[in-house]
């Protein structure tokens, strides 16, 4: 019997266990900036189940006061390791998703079931399978870093991913495949920048003497139109205005002050640096209004053209054939912690988690249960390919 067949048989026999473990994790709601006790309860749950199968688990403090702590889990010994990338926080505030666990046919719905507790549980099943089938190579390690702040930008966790990635032969990011394609992968991601522009003008009575105002609201409205006009899909660059605050609807006042926030995405580091300079020195339309820029490049691009990442993707396509899957890599504008592992030169493959859809959409996010076994077996084979190489 081939390893692929052994692993697939194992995953099929343990598919109900996968769902039971996932259900427990999903029922613990974990908004990124939610109740610290909820976050701790979920973190402790993952620490327990991974410790039960032999992982050494260590809490890594976030030290920022806003988010939960992270979890570092290691199985095996030796200098060569594979890094799994995951997070246990979700975007949903408690009570906003609706029914926390619903299973019908070949779909399961729940907050974070796809993004990305399903992928986290996959790591558990992969490690369990390799251990119980005695396939895990000696003197090699599986490392899983589970963060608590990915949905907020990985402010306190990204440096840990970078350091772990420098020591790893490959990084597997357990985010969703994007869509229902059983062979889906993510092989590149745009970089992300976030900026807030603060304006200081001069207020005036909106009825008595509006002509005397130096309107912060008008300045920001013009800047919003200008900034979004910079979007160039052919070059691989987008700018989206995400928040504008200025004035008060109940006051008869032309506001002098205000803030505008943008989300900018870039396909290349050169482009990110080019526009970073522009955003940090944004010129006002009204010379009587002052603009101060706050923000920076938050995530470097994950460049699919890098030979290291391309080679790992080619390996994935070969392994996929063992399971009758055609692996299809896409490049997405959405960021992940894979941006950080890729940026330090670690061969990275993203979208290794579950298939499904409607990420970040209350009541709609789901996974495909008929893909659990084959996706898990595929990931397990990829671990063996990398560790034996």
N, C-alpha and C positions, 0 to 999 in steps of 0.2 A: 504493500500500500504506500502511495506517495505521501510526502509530508502535507501537501495541499489537501489530499483526501482525509488524512488523519485530523487535520485542524478543522476542516469543514464539518466532519462528523461530530467532533467535540462540540463545536459551536451550536450545531443543530440540536444536540442532546441537552445543551445547557441554555437554550434560548429562553425558557421560562425563568431560569435563575437570573438571566440578564434583566428581564422585565421586572422581576421582584426587587432586585437591587436598585434599578433605576427608579422605580415607583417610590421607594423610601426616600431617595435623594430629591426627587421632584416635589414631594409633599412637604419638604422643608423649604419654605419660600425664602429666597436669599437676595433681596434687592441690594444692589451695590452699596448704597448709602442707607441701608435699612438698619433694623435692630441688630446690634452686635451679638446678642445672644442667639439670634436665628443663624447668623453667619457662623458663629462658633459651633452651634449644634450640627450644622451641615459639614463643617470642616472636620469635626470630631467623628462624624459618621464615616466619612471617607478614610480618615486615619485608622479607624477600627477595622474596616473591611480589608484594607490593604495590609495592615499589620497582621491580620489573621492568615494571610497567605505568604507571610515571610518578609514583607517590606520593612525597612527601618524608616520610621516616620518622624520628622522633626518640624515643629512649628517655626516659621520664619516671620518675626514681627514686621508689621507694615510700617510702624513708627510714624504714622502721619495723622493719627487721631480720627480720620474720616472713614476708613474702610476696615474690613476684617483682616486677620493675619493670613499668611500664605502657608502652604504645606509642601515640604520637600520629602519625597518618598523614593527609596533606593532599594533595588533588589539585586543581589549578587555582589561580586567583588572584581577588582581589576581596574586597569587604567582605561580600557576601551568601553565606551558606553553609547547607548542610544537615548536620546532625550525626547520624552513626550511632553507636549505643551497643552495645558488645559486651564480652565477657570471655572469656579463654582458660583460666581455671582451672576445675577440675571437683571434684565432691564425693568422687570415688572414690580411695581409697588405691591405690597401685600393686598390681596383681595381684588386686584384689577384684572386678573386673567379670567376669572370665572371658575368653572369646575377645574380642580387642580389635576385630576387624572381621569382621562376618558379613553376607553379602548373600544373601537368598533372595526370589525374586519381586520384589515392589515395596517391600520393606523392607530397611533396613540398620540393624544393631545395633552399638553401640560406646559407650565411655565419653565422654560429652559430645557425642555425635553430634547430639543434639537441644538440649541445654543446655550450651553453645550454639555449638559450633564449626560446626555446620551453618549457623547464622545469620551467623557471621563470614565463612564462605566465600561466602555469598550476596552480601555487600557487595563482595567481590572480583569476582564475576561481573557484578554490576550495573555497577560502575565500568568494567570491561573492555568490556562491551557498549556503554555510552554513549560511550566513547572510540572504539572501533573503528567504530561506526555514525555517528560524528561528530554525536552528538545533544547532547553536553554544552554547555550555554550558555557563551559567552565571559564572562570576568570574574566567574565564579561558582565556588564551591568545594564540594567534598565533603570533609568532615572525619570521620575515624573514630578514636574513642578506644577502645582495646582494653585493658581492665584485667586485673589479676592476682588481685584479692581480692574479687570480687563475692560469691562463695559464703560468705565470712566476714563480710560486712556492708559492704564497700566503705569501710573505715576510712581508707585512704590515697588512695582514688581519687575519692570523692564530690565533693570540692571542685573537682576538675578538670572533672567533668561539669557542675557548676553554673556555672563560669566559661565553659566552652565554650557551654553552652546559652544564656547571656545574649547571645551574639553570633550565635545561629543563628535562621533563619527557622522551623525545625522540627527536632524530634528523632525519629528512628526507632529504636526499641529492637528489636534483632534476637533477642529471646527467642522461644521457641516459641509457636505459636498456641494451644496447649492443646487436645489431642485431634486427631482425624483430619480435622476440617472444613477443607477447602481454603480457605474464606473466613473462617477464624477470625482475630480480632484481640482485643487487650486494650485497653480504653478507660478503665480506672480500676483503681487498686490501693489496698488498705488501707495505712495507715501501720503501722509496727512499733515496739514498745518492748521492751526486754529488761532485766530486773531480777534481781538476786541479793539475797536477804535472809539476812544473817548473824546468827545468834542466839548469845547468851552466857548460859548458865544455870549450874547447879551439878550436877556429876556425883555419883553415889553407887553403892555396891556394889548390884548388882541382886538379890542374894539376902539379904544381911545387913541392909541398910537402904534399900531403894528409896524408902521414904516420905520420906527426907531429900533426895531429888533435886529439882532444878528442871529438868525434862527439856527439853533443846533439841529432841529428837526429837519429843516430844508437841506442843510448840509449833509446830513446822514442819508436822506432820501436820494440825493444826487449821487452820493458815494455808493449806495446800494446798487443803483442802476449801472454805474460805471464798473464796479467790481464784478458784478455778474456778467458784464459784457466781455470780460477777460477770458471766459470759458472758451476753450478751443479743443473740441473733441478729437480733431485730427492730430493735434500735438500730444494729446493725452493729458489734459489739464482741465479741471473744473473748479469753479468758485460758486458757493451757494451761501446766501445770507440766511442766518438761522435765528437771529433775534435783533430787534430794534426797540430801544426804550428811550422815550423822550416826551416830556410833558405830562399833562394830566387832563383827561377828558372833561373833568368837572370844573376846571379853572379857566377864566377868561384871560389866558396868558400865552403868548408865543414863547416857547421854551428856548432857553439859551444853551442848555446842556443836553447830553444824551450819549447813548452807547449803541454801537452796531457790532455784531459778532458774525464772522464768516467761517465757513469750513472749506478749506482748499485742498484739492487732491492733485498729485503729480505722478507721472509715470517714470520720471528720472530724477536723480539727485541734483543734477545741474539745473533743471527747471525749478526744483524746490528752492535752491539757493538764489536763483535769479529773482523769483517773486518774493522771497523772504525779504530781500533788500527793498523791493518796491513797497511792500506792505508796511515795513518798519519806518519808511519815510514818506508815507502817504501825504500828498499835497491837498490842501483844502480848496474847494471851488470859491469859497468866500474868504478873502485874505484877512477878514476881521475875526474869523473863527479859528481857534487853535485845535489841532488834532494830535492826540497822543496815542501811539500804537502799543498794544500789549499782545504778546504771543510769540510763537516760535514753531519750528518744525518738530512735530511730536513723534511721528513715525517715519523712518527712512523707507524709501521704496524697496520692495522685494522684487529684484530684477530676474525675470525668468530666463534671460539670455546668459546669465552667469553659467559657465560650463559645469560647475559643481552641482547646481540645482538641476540643470538639464540632464546630467548623467543619472541623478537619482530618479528623475521622472522616467527616463528610458528604462531603468531597472523596474520601476513600478509597472510599466506597460508590459514587460516580459512576465512579471509575476502575475499580473491580471489575466494573462492568457491561460495560466494554469487552472483558473477558475471559470474560464469561458467568458471573461469580462474584457470589454474594450475600454481601456482607461482613457478618459477625455479630460485634459487639463484646460482650465480657463484662467484668464487674468481678470481680477476684479478690482474695483475701486475701493471696496471696503477693506479696512485694515484689520490686522490681527497681531498677536504676539510673534507670529512668523516673520513679520517685518524686522523684529529685533534679532532673532536667531540668524536670519539670512544676512543681516547687515554686518555681522562679525565673521562671515566666511563659512559658516556651518551649512553644509548641504541641507536644504529644507524642502519639505513637501507638506503642503497644506490641504485642508479639506479632507482629511483622513477619517473623519468621523461619520456620522449617520447621514443618510439621505432623508429628505423631507422638504418642508417649505414653510413660509410665513414666519420667518425669524422676526422677533420683536413685535409681533402683532397679537394683541390680547385675544385669547379665545381661539386662535387659529393655528398657532405653532404646533407642528406635528412631525413624527418620524414614521418611516415605513418599516413595520416589523418584519416583513418578508425579506428585508435586506440585512437584518442583524447578523445572521450567521456568516454569509459570504463576505461581508465587509470586515467582520472580526477576523476571519481566517486569512483574508488578504493582508491585513495589518500585521498579523502574527508572522506570516511568511516574509514580509518586508523587514521585520526585526531580525529574523534569522539571516537574510541576505546581507544586511548591513554588518551585523556582528561577525559574520564568518568571512567577510571580504578582507 
